[in-house]
Structure formats: structure tokens, C-alpha cells
Amino acid sequence: MRWVGNDAEESSARARREPGSEDSAPKDSADPRSWCAVAATRLGRDQPEAALEAARQAVDREPHGEWGHRLASLALERLGRDSEAVDSAQEAVRLAPGSWAARLRLAGALRHLPGRWREAWAEAQTAVRYAPEEPGPHALSGDLALARGDHRRAAAAYRAVLRRDQDHVGARVNLGLTFLGWEAPGVHHDPAWDVDPAETGRARRALEVWSWQVRGLLAIAMTAVAVAALGFDLHLQAQIGGALVLGGVLAVTLRQAGKIRIWSHVPAMLGRDLWLSVAVSVAFFVIAAYVVGLATLPERDTIGWAWSGALGLVLFNPVAVGLLWLLVEAWRGRPVKALTEFALASSSRVARRNMDVALWIIAGRAWWGLLVLSVLPVPRIALAALAVPAAMVLVGRRANLRGVVRRDRWLVGALGFLVASAISLAVAGVVQEMARAWQGAWLALLAVAVAFCARAARARWRGTPGPWRAALTRVELPTGDISPSSDLTDEVRHAVTFSRSVVLSYTGPDGPRSIAVSAVTSVSRSGELRVIAGEEAWEAVDRDPRVAIFVGDPRFWAEVTGVAIADNDVLRITPRDVMVREYPGRQARVRS
């Protein structure tokens, strides 16, 4: 008999030491756990096809092994075969319902299927409950919450990851995104909906096209009506022609409405997607303004405020929406806190990219603040502009500006012009008669705008990320644990089944409790223990499913820790760690 501290770790380490376990069949080709170790190694090398073949070899040799099914699921997911990945993960959970790794794998596979978000979330929370000390389940919970736009819950999950692993780069980067209010692509679609994302995507596109077509058509028509009425004195004809254009608006509306098959989800889509809501709302306002403009169409020398306002809304609404976009982009979220997290993870390329975007957002806030100070009627208030250079110093301490100089010189130039504008405004606030100071401040602000536009144009031309929120990206965290499942030796199985010295330890309401087990009815081929215990143990398992089984044998004692699930009058315990030890002094007695 071989004495080990942890059967699962020993089996995995033995398989990894075999010379053929990395690239070919293991030395012991009949050992399913050796094949699992090969599959895990290949997954670590990003060889999913080879890993899938090794995992299938393991499953063929031991269909009741949870580890093989879990590795097969992860390989299938990386190959894009999501439905098959879910099937393999469900089989792993069926074989080991108390395995946090199997639950995590199932959650990771489910999240890729439309309409399965709630199931994925439930499995992720189960994994958290089974292994709260592991960072993986918390990380996946954060990803699922972030995908749905629940930034508060996502931030709490990522903080839980960092409390367990301070060097977890992915969790730190994604935590920074929660501070910025990051929205995943396709924010209009709630992953918890049971509708195909392609359907909501088509509906969103139809609403966007409708908005642009209606606004463009009415802008052209309003221009023609104004020219006809005021330029050629064709007042009545202009009104009639303008009214006929509304028929074109109706035709556009009916055409685009016919492309939308999920009208019941449209209100929720508008609530989730700010800019889709703005586009649709502006289109309705433009229609109303156009009707008002036709009704109040003036004669040549009697232009009223109602018609002027309607004309401005119909013609210049894109400018207003653009300004609104700039304001929202600059003032949403907490970019300084996000920048701190990105800087702590600056070893990651994604973190550095997000850091540059956060700096552009901070620059945008400073630009708007300086612009407001420059137009206020109280010149002395311009002294507040000195807060901008002070803020830049604080920001510079949080970010590696040397790296920024190498990556984005337009950003460095914009920050420099902001400082110059702030100093000019402060001088103008002290010496109010110095007109050139005001002019210098405005020119510096103009230079910042030019730098932003140049950086944006460069990004569009090269197809690279630009200086806007859409360039933010998250780190795709791994959704599968490849560590081995616990492996009970024949000696431990025999001892657990036939020993009369079996003790169950669990967490009671007042702390740890231990009770003698009435009986261990069976040990399944996958290693699951079926235990008969009292009602107090059942209630404790509902609160905290983590338990331990202590078993005594004439030759050794063993501790099996795992997760207990109440099922049909027995506790089903899925082992997680197994420790086997001889009794103290036994070897000395044998030698004597």
C-alpha cells in the first residue's frame, strides 16, 4: 500500500512526470487519470483538439470519472462546440454533484448559449457556495454580472477574487471596467432573455435605420419647405408638399416595423441601451417639430420663435446628439478609480489599452470644466482652473505616463494643452484686462479638440482602438478548472464502507460539530460517499455544505473533505481532498 497526502494530487503529478504524458499517450495507457493529465497539459498549451482526444480516451476507460468529462467540456468549448460542451459538463455534474469545479465548468459552458444565463448564474453561485475560498467561481460570477450590466454585483465579485488572489490581473482589469460603467457589445440584449441575440440585434438595427431615415428625410423636406415658402413665396404649396412627405415617413415606419418580430422586448431594449433610446426619442421629437414647423410656417417677414425652434430641432438634432454623446462619455463613471486598477495591472496589454482610454475620459472632463470656466460671467472663478494641473499631477502618480508617451502621443499633447489652458485661465482671472490670456486659453482648448479628432481619425484609418469608451475591453477569464478530481484508493473505499469508526464533521450554528455516522451505505465508482446522518447534520448541510469524514482502520486513518448534498434520506458527499496517514508510532512498533 502506498501512503500519500492527497490521492488526487499524487495521481496527477505521477501522470505529468511520465515522459509520454505531454505530447503522446501516457506510459500507462490503461490509466484514465493519466489520460486526463495529458488532456490538461494539452489544454494548457492551447491544443484543444488534441486535448479532446485525450479526454475521450480517459472517458472511454472510465465513464464514471468526472475529471475526463470536465476536460472534454473545456476542450469542446474552445473548439466552439458549445452545445456539446454543455452536455459533457452536465455529465460531470451528474457524476459529482458536489464538485465546485464541475459546477464552474457547467456555468462557463452555459453562458455561451442564448437564453441560458440564469442557469449559468445559478451554477456559478453553487460553485461559490461549495468553494468560497477559490477565486474561479467568484471571477465567473463577476463576468456574468458584467455581461448583464450589473456593475455593482460584478464589482463585488471581482473584489472577492482579489481578496483571494491579489495578483489576479483579469479580475483587476474587469473591476476597473465596472468603475467606468462599461457596457458589453450588444448592451441592448439582456443575456437572461430566452430570445436569440440575433433577433434583438435585427430589431435594434431596424430602429436605428428608422431613426436615421426619418430624421434625414424630414431635414431635407424642411429645408425644401423653408426655401419654397421664404425664398419663392410659395407658402401654401410648401405646406401641402411638406404634408405629403409625412406619407413617406409612414412608409419608412411600416417598412422597418415589419423587420421587428420581438416587439414585447423593445421597451426593455430601450431601457438597457441609452443611445438606442436617444435615437428613437429624437426621431419622435423631430416628427413633432416638423409638424409644428408646417403648422407655423411664417410669411417672409414674420418669422416666429416656434417655427425657428422647430427648424433648429429638425436640421441640427445630429449636432445636439453629438454634444450629448461627448458629455455622457466624459462624465459617466469614475475614471480615476478605474485608472488606479488598470495601473496595478499594467503588465497586461488590455490594461494598458484601457488605461489610455481612461486618461482620455479624464482629459474630456477637464476640457469641459475649463470650457465652462472660460465662459462664466465672473472672471475670478477662472482661478479654479488651477485645479486641473493639480489633478494631472495626481493622475500622473497613478499611471505610468512614460508608457503613455510611447503609446499615444496625441494624448500627451492633449494633456499638455489642458495644463496650458488652465494656466492661461488662471492668469486671465487675476489680470482681467489681459485679453490674450483668454485667447490663449481658448486656443489651447481648441488644440485639445483637434488632438482628440486627429487621434480618432487615426484610429478609424488604421482600424485600431480609438480614444472612446467603445475601445474599452475586458479580460476573458478562463471558465474551467483543469485540476484533478479526488481519487479514492481501494483501501480508503474499503475502510469507509466497512469501518465502524466513521465520524462526520460539519459546521453547526455554534461552530464545528462532529457526530458518529450511522452508516456509509455505499461508495460509487466516481468516489461519491452516501452517508446516513441525523437531522442536525442535514440542517447544517443546508447552511454550509462543506463537511469532512474521518474514518479509522487498523492500519491507518483517513480524512475525506468534500461537499454534502441531501438526497433521498442520505447525504451524498463528493470528495475534494483525501488525506491518509498511519497511526503515530506504528512503524516503530513494527520494527521492534
N, C-alpha and C positions, 0 to 999 in steps of 0.2 A: 504493500500500500504506500502511495506517495502522499506526503503531508505538505499541504500548500496553504498559503494565507488567503488566497482568493482563487477559486477554481476557474472563474471566467477569465481573469487576467492571465493566469498561467497558461490556459489553452491558447489564448490569442498570442501571447508572447512566444510560445513554442512554435506556433504556425509561422509567425513572422521571421523566426530565426532559421527556418528551413530554407535552403538555397533556392528551391524552385518556387517558393510561395509568392514571389513578386511578379514574375513575368510569365510563368508557366504553371503546370499542375503542381500541387504540393507533393512532398515526398511520400506522404501517406494519402494516396488518392481516395481512400475509402473513408477518411475522416471528414465529415461535413463541416466541422468548425475550422479545419484548415482551409477548406474552400472558401468559407466566409472571410477568413483573414486575407486570402488572395483578392477577393472582391473588394474588401475595404481598402487594401493597398492600391488597387486599380482606380477606385473612386478618388482616392487622394491624389492620384496622378492625372485626373480628369480623363479617364478612359472608360466611359460609361458602357460601351458595347462589350468590351472585354469583361468589365465588372459584372454585367448582367449574365454573361455566360458562366462565370464562376459562381454567382449566386444561384443560378439554376442548377448547377452541379450539386451545390450544397442542399438545395431543396429536394432534389431527386433522391439524395441519400438519406435525408432526414426531413420528411414533410412536416413534422411537428415542431421544427425548430423556428422560433420567432426571428432569430437573427438573420437567417437566409432570406426570409420574406421581406424583412425590413430593408435589407441591402438591395434586393431586387426592385423594390418600390422606388428607392432613391435613384437607381440607375435608369429605370423607366422614365422617371420624371425628367432627368437630364436629357433623355433622348426625345422629349416632347410627347411621350405616350401617356398622357395624363390619366385617362380612364383606367388603363392597365395598372398604373402606379397606385391608384386608389384601391383597386382590387387586391393588390399584394399587401398594401398597408392594412386593409381591413382584415386580411387573413392573419397578419402579425398580431393585431389587436385581439382577434378571436382566440389565438393560441396563448397570448399573455396579456389578459385584460388589465393587469396591474402594472404593466411596463410603461414608464413615462416615455421612454424612447420610442416605443411603438405608437403611443398616442401622439407624440410630437410628429412622427413621420406621417401619420394619417392626416393630421391637421395641415401639414405642409403640402400634401398631395391634394387635399380637398379644396384648398384656396385657389387652385388653378381652374376649377370647374365652375361655370356660371351657375349662380343660384345656390352654391354650397357654402357660402361664407359663414352662415350661422352654425353649421355643423363643424366647420373648421375652428371657429371660435370656441365652441363647446369642448372640442378635443384638446385645444391648446390650454384652456383653463383646467381641464382634467390633468394634463401633464404638469401644470404648475402646482396643482394640489398634491400630486404624487411625488414631485421632486422640487419643492420650493427653493432648494439651495442651488439648483442648476440654472445657469444663465440662459440656456437654449429655449426653454418654454417661455420665459419672460420676453426674450427677443422676438419670437414669433408672435406673441400676443401684441407687442408693440407694432410689428409690421402690419398685422391685421387691422388694428385700430387706425393706424396711419393711412392705410388704403381706403378706409371709410371716411376719413377726415375728422376722426375723433382725436384731436391733438392732446387733450387733457389726459385721456386714458393711455394714449401712446407714450406720452412723456413719463407717466408713472411707471409704465413697463420698462422703458429704457433706463430709467434711474435704478430700477430693481436689478437690471443686468449689470450696471456699472458698480453697484454695491457689492456684487459678487465677483466681478472681473473689471477692475479699473482700466485695464488696457484693451478693452473691447472697442476697437476702432469703429466698427459698424454701428453699434448702439450709440456711440458718442456723436457720430455724424448725423444719424437719424434723429437724435434728441435735438440737435441744433435746428433741424428742419421743422420740428414741432414749434419751436420758438418763432419761426418765420411764418407760421401758418401755411406750410407747404401743402399744395394740392396735387394729388396724383393725376397723371394724364387720364382724361375721361372722368373728370370730377362730377359731371352731371349724373353719372351712373353710380347707384349705391350697390356695392358688391353683395349686399344682403338680399337684393331683389331676386326673384325667381325668373326674371326676364333676361333674354340674351343681350349682352352688351352691344352686339351689332345692331339690334333693334333700336336701343336708346341712342346709339350713335347716328343712325339714319334719321331719327326724329330730331336730334339736335341739329344736324346738318340742314334739314328741311326748314327748321325755324330760323336758322341763321340766314339761309338763302332768301327766305321770305322777307326778313327784315331788310336786308340789303337791297333787294329788288324793289320793294315798296318805297323805301326811302329814296333810292336813286330815281325811280320813276316820278315820284312827286316833286323831287327837286327840279328835274328837267321841266315838268309841267308847270310848276310855279314860276320858273324863270320865263317860260314862254307866255304865260298869262300876264305877268308883270310887263313884259316888253310890249305885248299887244295892247294892253289897257293904257299904259302910261306913255308908251312911245308912239303908238299909232292911233290912239283914242278909240280903240275898238272894245269898249267896256263890256257891252252885253255879249258880244261874240266870244270874248275872253272867258267870261263866266260860264257860258254854255260849253265851250271846248274844255275848260277845266273840269266841269262836272262830268263830262264824258270819260275823262281819264280815270275817274273812280271806278268805272266799269273794268278798266284794266287792272286796277288794284284788286277787285273782286276775283278776276280770273286768276291772277297770281296766287291769291289766297287759297282758292279752291284747288289749284294745281298742287301746291305744296302741302296742303292739308291732306290730300289723298295719299301722300307718301308716309303719313304718320299712322301707325297701327296700334299705338300704345297710349292713347290719349289719357288713360287713367293715371299714367306715370308722369305726364307732362308737368303738373303743378309741383310735384316733388323734385323733378329735374330743375325747374326754375329756382326752387328754393336752395338747391345744392350748388348751382352754377351761377355765380354772381354776374358774369359778363354775358351769359345767355339771357338772364333775366333783364339786364340793362338793354340788350339789343332788342328784345321783344317789346319792352316797355317804351323805348324810344320810338319804335315803329308806330305804336298806337298813338303816342303823343304827336308824331308827325302827321298822321292821318287827321287827328283832331285839329291841329294847327292849319293844315291845308284847307279843311272845310271852313274854318274861321276866316282864313285869308280870302277864300272865294266870296264868302258872305259879306265881308267888309272891304271888298276891293274898291279902292277910292278912285275918285276922278284925278285928273292930272295934278291939280294944285291943292288937294285936300287929303294928304296922307295922314292917317291917324296912328295912334300908338298900338292899337290892337292889330292892325294889318302889319305894321313894322315888326312887332314881336313874332307874329305868325311866320312872316317871311324869313326872319332870322333863324327860327327854330327849324324850318323846313330845309333851308340852304346850309346852315352851319352846324347842324347837330353832330356831324363827324368830328368837328373840332372840339365841341364840348365833351364828347365821349372820350376823345384822346386826352384831354386835360384831366378828366375824371380818372382815367386809367393811370396817368402819371402820379396823381395824388394818392390813389389807393396803393399803387405799387410801392410808393415811398413810405407811407405811414402805417402799413399793416404789419403787425408782428413786432418782435423785439430783436432787431438785428444785432445789437451789441452782445446780448447773451448768446445768440446763435454763433456769432463770431468767436466768442470765447471757446465754445465747444469745438468748432472747426479747427481753431488754432491748436487745441490739445491733441487733435488727430491729424495734424498736418503731414504725417508720413503717408497718408492716403491721397491719391490723386483726386478722388472725388471730394475729399475735404478741402483741398486747395482750390478746386474749382468753385465750390460753394462759398469759400471764404472771399473770393473775388466778387461774387455776386452780392454777398452781404456788405462788402465795402461800397459797392455801387449804390446799394439801398441807403446806406448811411450818408453817402455823398448826396443822394437825392433829397434826403431830409434836410441836410444843411443848406442845400440850394434853395429849397422852398422857404426855409426860415430866413435866409438872407434876403430873398426877394421881398418877403413881407416887410422886413425891417427897412428896406430901401424905399418903400412906397408909403410908409406910415407918415401922417402929417406932423408927428412930433420928432424932430431930428435927434433929440437927446437919447431917444430909445435905441438909436443905431449903435450906441456903446455896447449894447447887449451882444453885438456881433462878435465881440472878443471871446464869447463862449465857444465859438466854432474852433479856433486854433487850440484852445484848451481841450476840447473834446477830441480833436485829432491826435493830440499827444497821448491821451488815454487809450484811444483806439490803437495807436501805434504800439503801445505796450502789450496789447492783447494779440496783435497779428505780427507776422514776420514780414515787414514791409520790404525787406531785401528780396524776398521771393516774389513779392508783388511787382517789383520793378522789372524783374526778368520776365514775368508772365504777361503783364498788362501795363504798358507804358502810358496808354491813354488814361487809365485810372489814376496813375500817379500824377499826370498832368492835371486832371480834373481836381484832385485833392489840393494840388498847389494853387490853382486858380481860386479855389474856395477860400484858402487862407488869405490870399491877396485881396479878395473881395471883402473879407471880414475886416482886415486891417484898414482898407480904404473907407469902409463904412464907419469904423470907429473914429478915424481921423475926421471924417465929414461930420460926425456927431459932435466933436469937440470944436472944430473950426467950421461953423456952418456956412461961412461965406466962401469956402473953398469948393467951387463948383467942380473942379477937376477930380476931386476925391470921389464925389458922387458918380461922375462919369467913369472913373476907373473901376468903381465897384460894379457898375452895370456891365462894363465891358468884360470884366472878369467872369461875371455870371453868364454872359453870352458865350465866353470861351468854354465854360463848363458844359453848356448845352451843345456846343459844337463838338467837344470831345466825346460826349455821350453819343451823338448822332454818328460821328465818324467810327466809333467803336462798334455801334450797332450795324452800320453799313458794312464794315469789315467782316463782322460775323456772318451776315447774310451772304456776302460774296463768297466767303470761304466755306460756308456750311458748318461753322463752328459755333459753340455756345456763346450767346450774347450776354450783355450786361443787364439782364432782366430775370424775373422770378422763374420764367419758364425754363431757364438754363439750370435751375437747381435740380439735383438728382440725389436719390437715396442710395445707400449701400444695400445691395441684395444680400441679406444674411442667409447662411446655409440653413436649410429646413430639415435636416436629417442628422441623427447621431449614428455614427458607424461603430461605436464601441460595442463590444460583445455582450450578449445576454449572459445571465448566470448559468453555470453548468453544474448540476448536482452529480457528484460521483456515485457509483453504485453503493459504496459503503455508507454515505450520508443518506441516500434514499432508504436503505435497509434500516438504518438507525432511526430515522424519523418515523418510519412505518411501524416498527415493532417495539421501539423503546417505550418503557413506562415512565421515563423521566423526561417529559416534554413540558416546557414552560413557555407560555405566550406572554410577551411583554408589549405593552401599548401605553399610550398617553391618556390618562384619565383626567377628569375635571380638576383634580387637585395635584396632578403631576404624574410621573411614571408609575405604572402598576404592573404587577406580574401575577399570573394565575396559572395553576396547573391545567393542562389541556385534557379534556375528557377523552379525546381520541383524534388521531390523524387518520382519516378514513382511507386516503389514497394519495399517491404522488403520480401525476400524469407524466406522459413521455416528455412533455415540454418543461417539466420541473415544477409545475404548479402543485401546491400543497392544499389539501382540503381538510379543514380543521373544524371540529365541533367545540364550541365555546359557549359561555353563558351570555345572558342578555347584556350584562355590563360591558362585555367586550364588544358586542355589536354596537351599542350606543357610542362607545369610544371610537370605533372604526368610522362611524358616520362623521365624527368631528375631525379626526386625523387618521387617515388610512395607513400610515406608516407603522409597521409592527416589527417584532423580532421573535424568532422561535429559537429556544435553547433546548438542545437535546443531548442526553448523556448516553454513552455507550461504554462497555467495559474497557475498551481500548482508547477512546478519545471522547472529546466533547466538541460540539459544533454550534455555531451561531449562524442563523439564516435570517437576514434582514430583507424586508420587502414590503409590498403593498397588499393590504387585505381588502377584499370586496365581498360584501354579504350577498349570498345567493343560495336560495332553496335550503335553508336551515344549516348551511355550512359557511365557513369563511374560506374563500378562495384566495390563497396567498401566492402572489407572483414573486419569486426570489429576485433580489437585486444583488446582494453580496453574500458570499458564503465564506466563513472562516472555520477552519478545522485545526484543532490543537490537541496534543497529547496532554494527559494529566501531569502536573509538576512532579518530578522525581520518578516517573515511571521507567525511564530509560536507565536511571541509576539502579533501580531495583532489579531490572532485567540483567544488567551487567554483573551485579553481585550474586 
